[in-house]
Amino acid sequence: MSGRTVTIAQVAKHAGVAVSTVSYVLSGKRTISADTRRRVLDSISALGYHPNAGARALASKRSNVIALVLPLRAGMHVPVLMRFASAVVTAARRFDHDVLLLTADEGPEGIRRVAASALVDALVLMDVELDDRRVPLLRELAEPSVLIGFPAEPAGLTCVDLDFAAAGARCVEHLAERGHEEIALLGAPSVVYDRGTGFATRTREGFARALDAHGLKGVTLPCEETFDEVYETVRDLLLDRPGLSGLVVHNEAAVSHVLAALRQLDRRVPHDVAVVAICPDDVAERAGPPLTSVLIPAEEVGREAVRLVMDKLEGRAVPESTLLTPLLAVRAST
């Protein structure tokens, strides 16, 4: 029936059953004989019927929509954020849910507004700060939520992320195993640390603790995103620390700039300076030379966040904390 919306009444007439029978086949709320169910499903297919989302929401008191709260703030690398967003959207579709993407930095007010509108069944939040203003509200909301990231006090919340502290430590361990005695972490832009963003702060803390554990000398520095700023940071670092032989880069936007700066400064990778990155695999593999790296598992984190929030929607118990173990892949840069 092209050009017109097919109604449930038309499906019922085509199948020779009552409208309520079609509804029960769709909802699964009553047992329907196999023969009748088959006739209804055949009619749905033949007519091209699509149940109205609004009607389904009224009937189930569910919107079948998850909010992904992803404020686009200064210093965040959008291509990597979109990997997380894409993973959440893909995973949500497997549960027959759509995703409402909220990119404005509205804090608790934006979350309260969306929750009050009944537009969404649940929330997934990103760019989590150690002292995140959204957290007290999340503990009060009826709608379940999952954070991709960890605030300083995660008790009573559901959080999932890469173990960034362990990731920073794993990079140090790798360089220590290769005999490096003085290394540096080039981290996120200054504004990311100024906000107290959890993943950046935890990487820096893990790196610093591992320096002490392995008896290495080292320093942690914020790293901006333009080539000129990165070049100046790398140049000054090498001048201040002539014995430095290893770099850990936790800033996807700066990775290529760091390698270009080292070339301009006549430092060969890995012969003069070894480089380890914390980044997606394809970023590491495309670099010249290919970089030893700890993977940022955006797809796995996104899938797990959706699984957790769907379990909460269904009333199933979930762990408060899910930390993914960092995996290091050795390539030419070390």
Residue frames as qw, qx, qy, qz and C-alpha x, y, z in Angstrom:
[[0.000, 0.890, 0.455, 0.000, 0.00, 0.00, 0.00],
 [0.516, 0.061, 0.028, 0.854, 2.39, 2.65, -1.27],
 [0.037, 0.447, 0.157, 0.880, 1.96, 6.34, -0.53],
 [0.548, -0.596, -0.091, -0.580, -0.29, 5.92, 2.50],
 [0.131, -0.403, 0.776, -0.467, 0.32, 4.98, 6.12],
 [0.586, -0.170, -0.764, -0.209, -0.93, 1.48, 6.89],
 [0.472, -0.492, 0.312, -0.661, -3.04, 1.25, 10.04],
 [0.178, -0.174, 0.931, -0.267, -3.37, -1.56, 12.53],
 [0.654, 0.315, 0.423, -0.542, -7.04, -1.88, 11.52],
 [0.650, 0.563, -0.357, -0.364, -6.01, -2.57, 7.93],
 [0.151, 0.395, -0.902, 0.084, -3.58, -5.25, 9.12],
 [0.424, 0.041, 0.773, -0.470, -6.37, -6.86, 11.17],
 [0.715, 0.455, 0.124, -0.516, -8.76, -6.85, 8.21],
 [0.500, 0.569, -0.614, -0.221, -6.13, -8.34, 5.90],
 [0.095, 0.275, -0.932, 0.214, -5.34, -11.12, 8.39],
 [0.602, -0.336, -0.580, -0.434, -8.99, -11.73, 9.25],
 [0.516, -0.306, -0.649, 0.469, -8.51, -11.09, 12.98],
 [0.244, -0.919, -0.308, 0.028, -9.47, -8.47, 15.55],
 [0.214, 0.844, -0.253, 0.422, -7.38, -5.33, 16.04],
 [0.585, -0.686, 0.373, -0.219, -6.61, -6.49, 19.60],
 [0.964, -0.016, 0.208, 0.162, -5.12, -9.71, 18.21],
 [0.604, 0.643, -0.099, 0.460, -2.66, -7.75, 16.05],
 [0.185, -0.837, 0.300, -0.419, -1.76, -5.69, 19.11],
 [0.820, -0.461, 0.326, -0.089, -1.11, -8.82, 21.17],
 [0.904, 0.280, 0.072, 0.316, 1.09, -10.30, 18.43],
 [0.359, 0.756, -0.181, 0.516, 3.15, -7.08, 18.38],
 [0.320, -0.747, 0.354, -0.463, 3.41, -6.69, 22.15],
 [0.514, 0.165, -0.824, 0.171, 3.74, -10.35, 23.10],
 [0.300, -0.298, 0.502, -0.754, 1.50, -9.69, 26.10],
 [0.806, 0.014, 0.386, -0.448, -0.81, -12.63, 25.38],
 [0.391, -0.155, 0.863, 0.281, -0.29, -16.08, 23.91],
 [0.628, 0.493, -0.092, -0.595, -1.52, -16.27, 20.32],
 [0.903, 0.102, 0.415, 0.045, -1.74, -19.52, 18.33],
 [0.454, -0.318, 0.540, 0.633, 1.09, -20.15, 15.91],
 [0.353, 0.472, 0.681, 0.435, -1.26, -20.12, 12.91],
 [0.003, 0.941, 0.338, -0.005, -2.87, -16.80, 13.85],
 [0.384, -0.751, 0.217, 0.491, 0.49, -15.25, 14.67],
 [0.483, -0.040, 0.613, 0.624, 1.85, -16.33, 11.28],
 [0.249, 0.707, 0.579, 0.320, -1.17, -14.81, 9.45],
 [0.163, -0.957, -0.136, 0.197, -0.73, -11.50, 11.30],
 [0.440, -0.581, 0.398, 0.557, 3.00, -11.36, 10.59],
 [0.455, 0.252, 0.662, 0.540, 2.41, -12.22, 6.93],
 [0.121, 0.870, 0.450, 0.160, -0.11, -9.37, 6.68],
 [0.317, -0.863, 0.082, 0.385, 2.29, -6.95, 8.38],
 [0.477, -0.283, 0.560, 0.615, 4.95, -7.89, 5.85],
 [0.366, 0.478, 0.676, 0.424, 2.61, -7.76, 2.85],
 [0.020, 0.923, 0.367, 0.115, 1.19, -4.35, 3.76],
 [0.469, 0.403, -0.205, 0.758, 4.46, -2.81, 4.97],
 [0.463, -0.818, -0.236, -0.247, 3.02, -1.91, 8.37],
 [0.439, 0.260, -0.491, 0.706, 5.25, -0.11, 10.87],
 [0.417, -0.679, -0.571, 0.197, 3.94, 0.31, 14.43],
 [0.034, 0.874, 0.026, 0.484, 3.62, 3.94, 15.43],
 [0.494, 0.173, -0.555, 0.646, 6.45, 4.88, 17.80],
 [0.238, -0.338, 0.253, -0.875, 4.27, 7.29, 19.75],
 [0.815, -0.256, -0.190, -0.484, 1.58, 4.69, 20.26],
 [0.806, 0.018, -0.534, 0.254, 4.15, 2.14, 21.38],
 [0.235, 0.283, -0.478, 0.798, 5.56, 4.63, 23.87],
 [0.515, -0.338, 0.110, -0.780, 2.13, 5.33, 25.32],
 [0.900, -0.152, -0.317, -0.259, 1.38, 1.64, 25.64],
 [0.828, 0.000, -0.422, 0.368, 4.71, 0.66, 27.18],
 [0.367, -0.927, -0.007, 0.074, 5.48, 3.91, 29.03],
 [0.648, -0.323, 0.357, 0.590, 8.84, 3.74, 27.24],
 [0.331, 0.831, -0.122, -0.430, 10.18, 6.08, 24.59],
 [0.909, 0.162, 0.243, 0.296, 12.79, 3.60, 23.34],
 [0.385, 0.813, -0.144, 0.412, 15.29, 6.46, 23.31],
 [0.724, -0.421, -0.166, 0.520, 18.56, 6.82, 25.22],
 [0.087, 0.992, -0.086, 0.042, 20.11, 10.26, 25.74],
 [0.800, 0.035, -0.074, 0.594, 23.84, 10.48, 25.05],
 [0.168, -0.981, -0.039, 0.093, 25.08, 13.56, 26.90],
 [0.772, 0.056, 0.157, 0.614, 28.28, 14.57, 25.12],
 [0.008, -0.960, -0.067, 0.272, 29.13, 18.24, 25.70],
 [0.729, 0.459, 0.062, 0.503, 31.49, 19.50, 22.99],
 [0.381, -0.898, 0.018, 0.219, 33.97, 21.45, 25.09],
 [0.290, 0.858, -0.423, 0.030, 37.30, 23.07, 24.32],
 [0.161, -0.593, 0.784, -0.084, 40.23, 20.67, 24.20],
 [0.745, 0.057, 0.639, -0.181, 38.20, 17.56, 23.36],
 [0.021, -0.297, 0.753, 0.587, 39.16, 15.70, 20.18],
 [0.674, 0.231, 0.125, -0.691, 35.87, 15.39, 18.31],
 [0.636, 0.300, -0.637, -0.317, 36.83, 12.47, 15.98],
 [0.240, 0.090, -0.918, 0.301, 37.54, 10.24, 18.98],
 [0.361, 0.128, 0.529, -0.757, 34.38, 11.40, 20.78],
 [0.679, 0.273, -0.202, -0.651, 32.37, 10.49, 17.68],
 [0.439, 0.186, -0.878, -0.051, 33.77, 6.94, 17.84],
 [0.061, 0.104, 0.820, -0.559, 32.20, 6.60, 21.28],
 [0.495, 0.293, 0.185, -0.797, 28.96, 8.16, 20.05],
 [0.597, 0.284, -0.575, -0.481, 28.82, 5.83, 17.04],
 [0.274, 0.074, -0.943, 0.176, 29.41, 2.81, 19.29],
 [0.245, 0.197, 0.639, -0.702, 26.57, 3.87, 21.59],
 [0.580, 0.328, -0.105, -0.738, 24.18, 4.40, 18.66],
 [0.530, 0.243, -0.763, -0.278, 25.05, 1.04, 17.10],
 [0.145, -0.021, -0.922, 0.359, 24.68, -0.83, 20.38],
 [0.363, 0.217, 0.434, -0.795, 21.39, 0.93, 21.20],
 [0.607, 0.248, -0.378, -0.654, 19.87, -0.18, 17.89],
 [0.384, 0.089, -0.919, -0.013, 20.50, -3.78, 18.86],
 [0.019, -0.291, -0.795, 0.532, 18.16, -3.14, 21.78],
 [0.057, 0.661, 0.647, 0.376, 15.61, -1.39, 19.52],
 [0.236, -0.825, -0.250, 0.448, 16.50, 2.01, 20.99],
 [0.442, 0.749, 0.073, 0.489, 17.39, 5.26, 19.28],
 [0.565, -0.311, -0.238, 0.726, 19.82, 7.83, 20.66],
 [0.040, 0.968, 0.193, 0.157, 19.19, 11.50, 21.37],
 [0.672, 0.095, -0.149, 0.720, 22.57, 13.29, 21.19],
 [0.224, -0.958, -0.181, 0.008, 22.92, 16.27, 23.54],
 [0.706, 0.261, -0.088, 0.652, 26.04, 18.33, 22.79],
 [0.078, -0.816, 0.042, -0.571, 25.31, 21.59, 24.60],
 [0.431, 0.071, -0.657, 0.615, 27.26, 22.14, 27.83],
 [0.420, -0.591, -0.205, -0.657, 24.16, 22.70, 29.97],
 [0.002, -0.287, 0.767, -0.574, 25.25, 20.78, 33.06],
 [0.123, 0.231, 0.896, -0.360, 22.54, 19.51, 35.44],
 [0.405, 0.430, 0.199, -0.782, 19.92, 21.84, 33.97],
 [0.470, 0.337, -0.587, -0.566, 20.02, 20.17, 30.57],
 [0.220, 0.002, -0.975, 0.043, 19.73, 16.70, 32.10],
 [0.195, 0.318, 0.676, -0.635, 16.84, 17.78, 34.31],
 [0.456, 0.411, -0.101, -0.783, 15.04, 19.26, 31.30],
 [0.454, 0.226, -0.767, -0.394, 15.39, 16.12, 29.19],
 [0.112, -0.097, -0.950, 0.273, 14.38, 13.82, 32.05],
 [0.282, 0.357, 0.497, -0.739, 11.29, 15.92, 32.80],
 [0.451, 0.355, -0.338, -0.746, 10.21, 15.83, 29.15],
 [0.798, 0.047, 0.568, -0.195, 9.84, 12.01, 29.16],
 [0.573, 0.677, -0.353, -0.300, 11.74, 12.00, 25.86],
 [0.438, 0.460, -0.767, 0.091, 14.21, 9.37, 27.03],
 [0.883, -0.337, -0.305, -0.121, 14.23, 6.14, 29.02],
 [0.807, -0.433, 0.020, 0.400, 17.84, 6.42, 30.23],
 [0.164, 0.961, -0.221, -0.016, 21.03, 8.46, 29.95],
 [0.864, -0.020, 0.017, 0.502, 24.64, 7.80, 29.03],
 [0.067, -0.993, 0.064, 0.079, 27.04, 10.61, 29.94],
 [0.814, 0.242, -0.049, 0.526, 30.53, 11.39, 28.65],
 [0.284, 0.588, -0.206, 0.729, 33.36, 13.84, 29.40],
 [0.666, -0.662, -0.342, -0.018, 33.09, 13.12, 33.11],
 [0.136, 0.714, -0.392, 0.564, 34.94, 15.43, 35.49],
 [0.395, 0.003, -0.783, 0.480, 36.32, 14.48, 38.88],
 [0.076, 0.353, 0.549, -0.753, 33.99, 16.99, 40.54],
 [0.020, -0.265, -0.692, -0.671, 31.18, 16.66, 38.00],
 [0.298, 0.023, 0.268, -0.916, 28.21, 18.96, 38.64],
 [0.644, -0.017, -0.466, -0.607, 25.86, 16.44, 36.99],
 [0.375, 0.060, -0.908, 0.180, 26.52, 13.65, 39.48],
 [0.186, 0.099, 0.669, -0.712, 24.26, 14.72, 42.40],
 [0.614, 0.234, -0.038, -0.753, 21.29, 14.96, 40.02],
 [0.563, 0.210, -0.753, -0.270, 21.98, 11.52, 38.53],
 [0.137, 0.004, -0.903, 0.407, 21.67, 9.99, 41.99],
 [0.336, 0.248, 0.475, -0.774, 18.18, 11.54, 42.32],
 [0.490, 0.248, -0.400, -0.734, 16.70, 10.80, 38.89],
 [0.830, 0.066, 0.448, -0.327, 14.22, 7.98, 38.32],
 [0.789, 0.577, -0.188, -0.095, 15.77, 7.38, 34.89],
 [0.870, -0.295, 0.205, 0.338, 18.78, 5.02, 34.96],
 [0.289, 0.916, -0.276, -0.042, 22.15, 6.37, 33.88],
 [0.900, -0.100, 0.109, 0.411, 25.64, 5.19, 33.03],
 [0.022, -0.936, 0.251, 0.247, 28.78, 7.33, 32.94],
 [0.854, 0.360, -0.067, 0.370, 31.58, 6.76, 30.45],
 [0.255, 0.565, -0.371, 0.691, 34.24, 7.94, 32.86],
 [0.604, -0.444, -0.592, 0.296, 34.65, 8.17, 36.61],
 [0.167, -0.868, 0.073, -0.462, 34.09, 11.09, 38.97],
 [0.105, 0.498, -0.702, 0.498, 36.17, 11.30, 42.13],
 [0.384, -0.051, 0.746, -0.541, 33.31, 9.77, 44.16],
 [0.403, 0.060, -0.685, -0.605, 31.61, 7.13, 42.01],
 [0.073, 0.145, 0.920, -0.357, 29.69, 5.39, 44.82],
 [0.386, 0.514, 0.567, -0.515, 26.05, 4.86, 43.91],
 [0.458, 0.648, -0.245, -0.557, 26.69, 5.41, 40.20],
 [0.888, 0.163, 0.403, 0.153, 27.35, 3.08, 37.27],
 [0.092, 0.862, -0.370, -0.334, 30.63, 3.90, 35.50],
 [0.901, 0.148, 0.320, 0.252, 32.59, 2.29, 32.69],
 [0.252, 0.919, -0.281, -0.117, 35.85, 3.30, 31.02],
 [0.757, 0.369, -0.405, 0.358, 39.35, 2.28, 30.07],
 [0.683, -0.646, -0.112, 0.323, 41.54, 2.10, 33.17],
 [0.393, 0.864, -0.101, 0.299, 43.47, 5.23, 32.26],
 [0.416, -0.792, 0.440, -0.081, 45.67, 5.15, 35.36],
 [0.823, -0.143, 0.523, 0.169, 46.79, 1.66, 34.36],
 [0.688, 0.664, 0.182, 0.230, 47.22, 2.85, 30.76],
 [0.069, 0.935, -0.297, 0.182, 49.63, 5.59, 31.83],
 [0.597, -0.573, 0.560, -0.023, 51.51, 3.11, 34.00],
 [0.887, 0.192, 0.397, 0.139, 51.69, 0.53, 31.20],
 [0.519, 0.823, -0.066, 0.219, 53.38, 3.06, 28.90],
 [0.208, -0.830, 0.490, -0.167, 56.01, 3.79, 31.56],
 [0.808, -0.257, 0.530, -0.011, 56.55, 0.08, 32.17],
 [0.832, 0.490, 0.203, 0.160, 57.10, -0.52, 28.45],
 [0.331, 0.866, -0.259, 0.272, 59.71, 2.23, 28.18],
 [0.476, -0.685, 0.529, -0.159, 61.40, 1.06, 31.38],
 [0.914, 0.005, 0.403, 0.048, 61.65, -2.46, 29.97],
 [0.726, 0.605, 0.088, 0.314, 63.50, -0.99, 26.98],
 [0.695, -0.106, -0.143, 0.696, 66.07, 0.72, 29.14],
 [0.081, 0.711, 0.121, 0.688, 64.84, 4.31, 29.10],
 [0.461, -0.264, -0.547, 0.646, 65.76, 6.29, 32.19],
 [0.040, 0.400, 0.217, -0.890, 64.15, 9.69, 31.53],
 [0.093, 0.423, 0.778, 0.456, 60.77, 10.12, 29.84],
 [0.174, 0.150, 0.197, -0.953, 57.88, 12.58, 29.59],
 [0.229, 0.551, 0.803, -0.023, 54.11, 12.52, 29.23],
 [0.098, 0.027, -0.234, -0.967, 52.66, 14.98, 26.71],
 [0.154, 0.385, 0.858, -0.302, 49.04, 15.02, 27.79],
 [0.172, 0.751, 0.616, 0.164, 45.79, 16.76, 26.99],
 [0.158, 0.623, 0.057, 0.764, 45.45, 20.52, 26.40],
 [0.119, 0.113, -0.552, 0.817, 45.65, 22.66, 29.55],
 [0.501, -0.184, -0.005, -0.845, 41.93, 23.41, 29.55],
 [0.781, -0.135, -0.566, -0.228, 41.14, 19.69, 29.93],
 [0.528, -0.080, -0.646, 0.546, 43.22, 19.49, 33.12],
 [0.083, -0.159, 0.243, -0.953, 41.81, 22.80, 34.33],
 [0.665, -0.227, -0.239, -0.671, 38.31, 21.30, 34.18],
 [0.447, -0.321, 0.761, -0.342, 39.46, 18.28, 36.17],
 [0.808, 0.238, -0.319, -0.435, 38.51, 15.86, 33.40],
 [0.839, -0.380, 0.362, -0.147, 38.78, 12.37, 34.82],
 [0.949, 0.241, 0.085, 0.186, 40.51, 10.40, 32.06],
 [0.450, 0.737, -0.256, 0.435, 43.30, 12.95, 31.56],
 [0.352, -0.731, 0.421, -0.405, 43.96, 13.37, 35.27],
 [0.907, -0.256, 0.317, -0.104, 44.04, 9.61, 35.89],
 [0.847, 0.442, -0.076, 0.286, 46.48, 9.00, 33.04],
 [0.180, 0.775, -0.363, 0.485, 48.80, 11.63, 34.48],
 [0.606, -0.585, 0.412, -0.347, 48.53, 10.13, 37.97],
 [0.984, 0.005, 0.179, 0.022, 49.21, 6.61, 36.72],
 [0.655, 0.622, -0.199, 0.381, 52.22, 7.83, 34.74],
 [0.077, -0.773, 0.414, -0.474, 53.66, 9.65, 37.77],
 [0.793, -0.426, 0.367, -0.234, 53.22, 6.70, 40.12],
 [0.963, 0.211, 0.077, 0.149, 54.87, 4.37, 37.61],
 [0.377, 0.767, -0.345, 0.388, 57.87, 6.69, 37.31],
 [0.392, -0.649, 0.521, -0.392, 58.47, 6.27, 41.02],
 [0.933, -0.126, 0.291, -0.167, 57.83, 2.53, 40.92],
 [0.894, 0.355, 0.048, 0.268, 60.42, 2.00, 38.16],
 [0.566, -0.568, 0.102, 0.589, 62.92, 4.57, 39.43],
 [0.489, 0.466, 0.380, 0.632, 62.72, 6.70, 36.28],
 [0.086, -0.392, -0.101, 0.910, 63.12, 10.44, 35.91],
 [0.141, 0.460, 0.719, 0.502, 60.31, 12.19, 34.15],
 [0.116, 0.245, 0.194, -0.943, 57.83, 15.03, 33.81],
 [0.247, 0.578, 0.772, 0.096, 54.18, 15.45, 32.78],
 [0.024, -0.262, 0.116, 0.958, 53.19, 18.39, 30.58],
 [0.536, 0.623, 0.447, -0.353, 49.94, 19.55, 29.01],
 [0.330, -0.076, 0.620, 0.708, 50.12, 19.65, 25.23],
 [0.421, 0.536, 0.135, -0.719, 48.11, 21.95, 23.01],
 [0.744, 0.353, 0.566, -0.033, 46.81, 21.00, 19.57],
 [0.507, 0.851, -0.086, -0.107, 48.41, 23.28, 16.95],
 [0.868, 0.259, -0.145, 0.399, 51.73, 22.43, 15.34],
 [0.213, 0.701, -0.283, 0.619, 53.44, 25.64, 16.52],
 [0.569, -0.630, 0.286, -0.445, 52.44, 25.02, 20.14],
 [0.988, -0.131, 0.075, 0.034, 53.44, 21.35, 20.00],
 [0.707, 0.488, -0.203, 0.469, 56.79, 22.19, 18.37],
 [0.057, -0.730, 0.339, -0.591, 57.56, 24.74, 21.09],
 [0.795, -0.474, 0.230, -0.300, 56.64, 22.25, 23.84],
 [0.979, 0.070, 0.015, 0.192, 58.81, 19.48, 22.36],
 [0.509, 0.632, -0.240, 0.533, 61.74, 21.81, 21.63],
 [0.255, -0.717, 0.355, -0.543, 61.76, 23.26, 25.14],
 [0.916, -0.329, 0.153, -0.173, 61.37, 19.81, 26.69],
 [0.914, 0.222, -0.072, 0.332, 64.43, 18.46, 24.86],
 [0.274, 0.691, -0.289, 0.603, 66.47, 21.54, 25.72],
 [0.495, -0.641, 0.309, -0.499, 65.54, 21.32, 29.41],
 [0.825, -0.273, 0.479, -0.128, 66.07, 17.55, 29.58],
 [0.363, 0.636, -0.612, -0.299, 68.94, 16.53, 27.28],
 [0.127, -0.235, 0.961, -0.071, 68.85, 12.97, 28.68],
 [0.669, 0.246, 0.410, -0.569, 65.23, 12.41, 27.77],
 [0.015, 0.248, -0.860, -0.447, 64.77, 9.42, 25.44],
 [0.027, -0.352, -0.925, -0.143, 61.08, 8.51, 25.62],
 [0.303, -0.018, 0.039, -0.952, 57.74, 10.25, 25.11],
 [0.108, 0.426, 0.894, -0.086, 54.22, 9.15, 25.99],
 [0.161, -0.042, -0.223, -0.961, 51.59, 11.11, 24.03],
 [0.073, 0.482, 0.849, -0.203, 48.02, 11.15, 25.32],
 [0.232, 0.648, 0.095, -0.719, 46.55, 13.67, 22.89],
 [0.673, 0.361, 0.610, 0.212, 45.22, 12.31, 19.60],
 [0.357, 0.922, 0.147, -0.001, 45.17, 15.74, 17.93],
 [0.125, -0.897, 0.407, 0.122, 48.87, 16.27, 18.72],
 [0.870, -0.150, 0.432, 0.186, 50.30, 12.87, 17.75],
 [0.718, 0.532, 0.223, 0.389, 51.27, 13.77, 14.18],
 [0.062, 0.951, -0.134, 0.270, 52.58, 17.17, 15.31],
 [0.640, -0.656, 0.396, 0.062, 54.86, 15.55, 17.89],
 [0.840, 0.072, 0.413, 0.345, 56.38, 13.29, 15.24],
 [0.478, 0.775, 0.141, 0.387, 56.80, 16.22, 12.83],
 [0.234, -0.937, 0.220, -0.138, 58.42, 18.32, 15.55],
 [0.770, -0.425, 0.426, 0.211, 60.90, 15.54, 16.35],
 [0.755, 0.396, 0.319, 0.414, 61.83, 15.32, 12.66],
 [0.221, 0.909, 0.007, 0.352, 62.41, 19.07, 12.46],
 [0.420, -0.826, 0.355, -0.120, 64.55, 18.85, 15.59],
 [0.497, 0.529, -0.688, 0.003, 66.64, 16.07, 13.98],
 [0.433, -0.281, 0.771, -0.374, 65.50, 13.47, 16.51],
 [0.470, 0.111, -0.773, -0.411, 64.91, 10.04, 14.98],
 [0.723, -0.167, 0.399, -0.539, 62.14, 7.75, 16.19],
 [0.716, -0.681, -0.140, -0.055, 62.89, 5.35, 17.83],
 [0.761, 0.230, -0.286, 0.534, 66.70, 5.71, 17.64],
 [0.186, 0.335, -0.317, 0.868, 66.91, 9.03, 19.50],
 [0.393, -0.064, 0.421, -0.815, 63.44, 9.25, 21.08],
 [0.080, -0.247, -0.958, -0.125, 60.97, 6.40, 21.52],
 [0.379, -0.078, 0.018, -0.922, 57.29, 7.35, 21.31],
 [0.043, -0.315, -0.944, 0.082, 54.26, 5.59, 22.85],
 [0.302, -0.197, -0.154, -0.920, 50.74, 6.90, 22.27],
 [0.226, 0.319, 0.830, -0.398, 47.41, 6.36, 24.01],
 [0.375, 0.375, -0.215, -0.820, 45.03, 6.49, 21.06],
 [0.877, 0.286, 0.220, -0.318, 42.85, 4.46, 18.68],
 [0.758, -0.127, 0.535, 0.351, 44.73, 1.78, 16.78],
 [0.606, 0.639, 0.344, 0.325, 44.20, 3.34, 13.35],
 [0.018, -0.989, 0.137, -0.054, 45.77, 6.61, 14.52],
 [0.561, -0.609, 0.528, 0.190, 48.83, 4.70, 15.73],
 [0.760, 0.144, 0.565, 0.287, 49.04, 2.55, 12.60],
 [0.478, 0.819, 0.234, 0.214, 48.84, 5.50, 10.18],
 [0.248, -0.925, 0.220, 0.184, 51.65, 7.41, 11.89],
 [0.791, 0.493, -0.223, 0.285, 55.16, 7.50, 10.47],
 [0.283, 0.102, -0.946, -0.120, 56.65, 5.40, 11.94],
 [0.646, -0.444, -0.508, -0.357, 53.73, 3.31, 13.23],
 [0.178, -0.581, 0.469, -0.641, 53.40, 3.98, 16.95],
 [0.342, -0.159, -0.872, 0.313, 53.52, 1.61, 19.87],
 [0.335, -0.345, -0.032, -0.876, 50.23, 2.39, 21.57],
 [0.136, 0.231, 0.856, -0.442, 47.66, 1.63, 24.22],
 [0.081, -0.399, -0.703, -0.583, 44.30, 1.31, 22.51],
 [0.324, 0.093, 0.352, -0.873, 41.42, 3.59, 23.44],
 [0.060, 0.199, 0.959, 0.191, 38.63, 1.00, 23.06],
 [0.324, 0.077, 0.043, -0.942, 35.79, 3.35, 22.09],
 [0.607, -0.061, -0.584, -0.536, 33.65, 0.62, 20.53],
 [0.512, -0.174, -0.813, 0.218, 33.96, -1.71, 23.51],
 [0.057, -0.158, -0.498, 0.851, 33.28, 1.07, 26.03],
 [0.418, 0.035, -0.160, -0.894, 30.24, 2.27, 24.09],
 [0.621, -0.119, -0.707, -0.317, 28.79, -1.23, 23.81],
 [0.414, -0.188, -0.766, 0.454, 29.32, -1.88, 27.51],
 [0.111, 0.080, 0.287, -0.948, 27.72, 1.43, 28.51],
 [0.577, -0.038, -0.330, -0.746, 24.58, 0.57, 26.54],
 [0.609, -0.126, -0.783, -0.022, 24.46, -2.99, 27.91],
 [0.239, -0.137, -0.658, 0.701, 24.71, -1.65, 31.45],
 [0.282, 0.079, 0.141, -0.946, 22.01, 0.98, 30.98],
 [0.636, -0.064, -0.524, -0.562, 19.66, -1.55, 29.36],
 [0.504, -0.148, -0.810, 0.260, 20.22, -3.96, 32.25],
 [0.029, -0.140, -0.491, 0.859, 19.32, -1.16, 34.64],
 [0.459, 0.002, -0.219, -0.861, 16.18, -0.38, 32.64],
 [0.709, -0.113, -0.626, -0.305, 15.11, -4.00, 33.02],
 [0.666, -0.633, 0.143, -0.368, 15.80, -3.95, 36.77],
 [0.934, 0.031, -0.252, 0.251, 18.84, -6.21, 36.63],
 [0.550, -0.770, 0.138, 0.294, 21.74, -5.70, 39.03],
 [0.663, 0.655, -0.130, 0.339, 24.89, -4.18, 37.49],
 [0.681, -0.241, -0.215, 0.657, 28.38, -3.48, 38.87],
 [0.080, -0.938, -0.123, 0.315, 29.05, 0.09, 39.94],
 [0.071, -0.795, 0.472, 0.374, 32.51, 0.09, 38.35],
 [0.904, 0.287, 0.276, 0.159, 33.69, -1.45, 35.07],
 [0.083, -0.829, 0.428, 0.350, 37.34, -0.76, 34.19],
 [0.904, 0.426, -0.020, 0.021, 38.74, -2.16, 30.94],
 [0.724, -0.445, 0.297, 0.436, 42.33, -3.42, 31.07],
 [0.269, 0.836, -0.293, -0.377, 44.69, -1.45, 28.81],
 [0.900, 0.157, 0.334, 0.232, 46.22, -3.37, 25.91],
 [0.079, -0.799, 0.378, 0.460, 49.59, -2.25, 24.53],
 [0.868, 0.434, 0.201, 0.134, 50.56, -3.05, 20.92],
 [0.469, -0.574, 0.359, 0.567, 54.29, -2.79, 20.13],
 [0.659, 0.716, 0.194, 0.120, 55.13, -1.13, 16.80],
 [0.712, 0.415, -0.066, 0.563, 58.12, 0.57, 15.17],
 [0.021, -0.863, 0.088, -0.497, 58.25, 3.68, 17.36],
 [0.557, -0.705, 0.398, -0.183, 59.80, 1.85, 20.33]]
